[in-house]
Amino acid sequence: MLLAAAPGWVVVSAYQCGTANPFATGTETISWSSACRDGKLTERDEGTFVNDELHGAAVISYPDKTTIQGHHLAGARHGELVVILLDETYVRSVYVDGRQISQQRLDRRAIKARRA
């Protein structure tokens, strides 16, 4: 059961753990595989959820400051995703239906072009 929480948050009452959802309606369900700390999931997913799964453009942030930016299709990674590590290493991956097709570390020129 989801509990009302601070605006933009949904909380699962059985676990007292929640996640950001700026468009919460109170009818959502959520599931996760990461840890819960101080009542919040340690992974933060930003994007559109369809049937409790990321769908479309999304940004996933982890406690170690790693960020994944890219697209999902019904919860599976799909299309281009870029992983940005704490040391500012950028890794570009291409996925089809959750299966990684390619992976490449980006050089400074490619990173600069992405930021422009």
C-alpha positions as CSV (number, residue, x, y, z in Angstrom):
1,M,0.0,0.0,0.0
2,L,1.3,3.4,-0.9
3,L,1.1,6.2,1.6
4,A,0.7,9.9,1.0
5,A,4.1,11.6,1.6
6,A,5.7,14.9,0.8
7,P,4.6,16.4,-2.5
8,G,6.3,14.5,-5.3
9,W,6.9,11.3,-3.3
10,V,5.2,7.9,-3.0
11,V,5.9,5.6,0.0
12,V,5.3,1.9,0.4
13,S,3.8,1.6,3.8
14,A,5.0,-2.0,4.5
15,Y,8.6,-0.9,4.0
16,Q,8.4,2.8,4.9
17,C,10.4,3.4,1.8
18,G,9.6,5.8,-1.0
19,T,10.8,7.3,-4.3
20,A,10.3,10.6,-6.2
21,N,7.2,10.9,-8.4
22,P,6.3,14.4,-9.3
23,F,3.0,13.2,-10.8
24,A,1.9,10.9,-8.0
25,T,-1.8,10.1,-8.1
26,G,-1.9,7.7,-5.2
27,T,-2.8,4.7,-7.5
28,E,0.7,3.8,-8.4
29,T,2.6,0.7,-7.4
30,I,6.4,0.6,-7.2
31,S,8.9,-2.1,-6.9
32,W,12.7,-1.9,-6.6
33,S,15.8,-4.0,-6.1
34,S,18.1,-1.4,-4.4
35,A,18.4,-0.6,-0.7
36,C,16.3,1.8,1.3
37,R,18.0,4.4,3.5
38,D,16.3,7.0,5.7
39,G,12.9,6.1,4.1
40,K,14.2,6.7,0.5
41,L,15.4,4.4,-2.2
42,T,19.1,4.6,-2.7
43,E,18.6,4.8,-6.4
44,R,16.6,7.7,-7.9
45,D,14.7,7.2,-11.1
46,E,13.4,10.2,-13.0
47,G,11.2,9.7,-16.0
48,T,7.9,8.4,-17.1
49,F,6.6,5.2,-15.5
50,V,4.0,3.0,-17.4
51,N,2.7,0.0,-15.5
52,D,5.4,0.6,-12.8
53,E,8.2,0.5,-15.3
54,L,10.4,3.2,-16.8
55,H,9.3,4.0,-20.3
56,G,10.9,6.7,-22.5
57,A,13.7,9.1,-21.5
58,A,15.0,8.6,-18.0
59,V,17.8,9.6,-15.6
60,I,18.9,7.1,-12.9
61,S,21.1,8.4,-10.1
62,Y,22.9,6.2,-7.6
63,P,24.3,7.2,-4.2
64,D,27.9,6.9,-5.5
65,K,27.0,9.8,-7.9
66,T,26.9,7.5,-11.0
67,T,24.2,8.6,-13.4
68,I,22.7,6.8,-16.3
69,Q,20.9,8.9,-18.9
70,G,18.9,7.2,-21.6
71,H,15.8,5.5,-22.9
72,H,13.7,2.6,-21.6
73,L,11.0,0.5,-23.2
74,A,8.6,-1.1,-20.7
75,G,11.3,-1.1,-18.0
76,A,14.1,-2.5,-20.3
77,R,17.0,-0.3,-21.4
78,H,16.4,0.4,-25.1
79,G,18.4,2.8,-27.3
80,E,21.3,4.9,-26.3
81,L,22.3,5.2,-22.7
82,V,25.2,7.2,-21.3
83,V,26.8,6.3,-17.9
84,I,28.5,9.2,-16.2
85,L,30.9,8.0,-13.4
86,L,32.1,10.1,-10.4
87,D,35.5,10.7,-12.1
88,E,33.5,12.1,-15.1
89,T,34.2,9.1,-17.3
90,Y,31.4,8.8,-19.9
91,V,30.5,5.5,-21.4
92,R,27.9,5.3,-24.2
93,S,26.0,2.0,-24.6
94,V,23.3,0.9,-27.0
95,Y,20.6,-1.5,-25.9
96,V,17.8,-3.3,-27.7
97,D,15.1,-4.7,-25.5
98,G,17.4,-4.8,-22.5
99,R,20.3,-6.5,-24.3
100,Q,23.5,-4.5,-24.7
101,I,24.6,-4.2,-28.3
102,S,27.6,-2.0,-28.0
103,Q,29.6,0.0,-25.5
104,Q,32.2,2.7,-26.0
105,R,34.1,5.1,-23.7
106,L,33.6,8.7,-24.9
107,D,36.6,10.9,-25.5
108,R,36.7,14.6,-24.4
109,R,35.5,15.8,-27.8
110,A,32.4,13.6,-27.7
111,I,31.7,14.6,-24.1
112,K,32.0,18.3,-25.1
113,A,29.6,17.8,-28.0
114,R,27.1,16.0,-25.7
115,R,27.1,19.0,-23.3
116,A,26.6,21.6,-26.1
